[in-house]
Amino acid sequence: MKTINETKTPKWKIALLVFESIVIFLYLFVTVFFVWYKVDKNGFIAACSKNPLVRSLINYTTKDDYEQNVQDTDYDKENINQNEGLNGNVETYRNIALFGIDSRGSEFDDSTHSDTIIIVSINNKTGEVKMASLYRDTMLKIVDKDGDVSYTKANAAFFKGGPECAINMLNTNLDLNITDYAVVNFTGLTKIIDALDGIDVTLTDDEMNYVNGYLTETRLITGLDAPDLTHSGQVHLSGLQATAYCRIRYVTFYDEDGQKYYYDMGRTARQRSVIKKVVEKAKDAGVGQVLQIADSILHYNTADEKIITTSLSLDEVMDLIPTLLKFTLSDNTGFPFTCDTPKINGASMVVAQGLEYNVSKLHKFLFGEENYQPSETVKTISDYLINYTGISTVKLDEDIEPETDNDNVNTDNLTQEDNSEE
């Protein structure tokens, strides 16, 4: 016969049962609270993300999975470089690099090119967010993980040294202070958009045909399926269809204001428009959809098959939740602002028409800095590119000083007249 002590439930099981009961109670309470009182969901979630008890519960239930499946725990910020003598307002902003890759399996560190490179800049005071896409074929200085220097396409940086090399490229060439990143592949983007029930876009006939064309390869890469599109105009895209849409580069893109973007500029503009739509839907999503997205990110990621990874810790992600909930994309652009597209050594390149000038414009766009003076590092790279490619500085019309009447006056005659009067 068992003694009384032998039949007692272990203390740890009792503690776990109590904890699970508390979690279930809190979940039911929050659900009823939302339905009955119709409170502001975003405000409530933002408050919860700052609450020590809630954060402890999230860490207890999620942290291990997050660190194992999502966070890049091998990433070392000590390997990230910044140019000396950074000027201006850059330190008052949180800058994060977003990379989109077409990898399969676990190729998230290197051995793959980053087809999408986006700088996300968050104003720490206002929460305002701006995005700038770096055209993937932009010729920049890259220092690989072995210290070898090359001037080549920006998307090669990820291939040469993973996220650390790619971030160092951005910081070195653009005078930035990025230390964190997120990477998503085609499968990850597809699953996130599907969890939000897709997005609505307006397609031209040419765009529809290219979506169907890219779907063939995208199905093979992701192992997922979606039907071909049957009409243009207003179209609802599934995750896989939206991913194929993001890949289009040979058809003109028209933004909401009617602005035209061509080739790689059009492709990056499409990508920014999709990100904007995804964020807007995520802000309006129900709790169930948000949980579904989180579940996709946590449980579709494995050691052998990743869809997303980031340098951000779980606590850092929770710190960003209030900003993400009030996310307003005030503006977005592509970089460089002025460029040429020559062939160099047989490869098509995007060359900034004066990297120094374009970096100054980037800082004005992202940080509101007038007449930003780039670092000596950027000036040196800019001079090298001008000398190597023969492509000199070209300014936007808004930065060209208009000629005055005095510009056409013969100063020699003025000098003679002045002398004669003497």
Secondary structure, DSSP 8 states (H G I E B T S, - for coil): ---HHHHS--HHHHHHHHHHHHHHHHHHHHHHHHHHH---HHHHHHHHHH-HHHHHHHHHHHHHHHHHHTB-TT--GGG----TT--TTGGGEEEEEEEEE---TT--SSSS-EEEEEEEEEETTT--EEEEEE-TTBEEEEE-TTS-EEEEETTHHHHHHHHHHHHHHHHHHHT----EEEEEEHHHHHHHHHHTT-EEEEE-HHHHHHHHHHHHHHHHHHS---------EEEEE-HHHHHHHHT--SS-EE-TT--EE-HHHHHHHHHHHHHHHHHHHHHH--HHHHHHHHHHHHHS--SS--SEEES--HHHHHHHHHHHHT--EEEEEEE-SSEE--EETTEE-BEES-HHHHHHHHHHHHH--TT----HHHHHHHHHHHHHH-------GGGS----GGGGS-HHHHHHHHHHH-
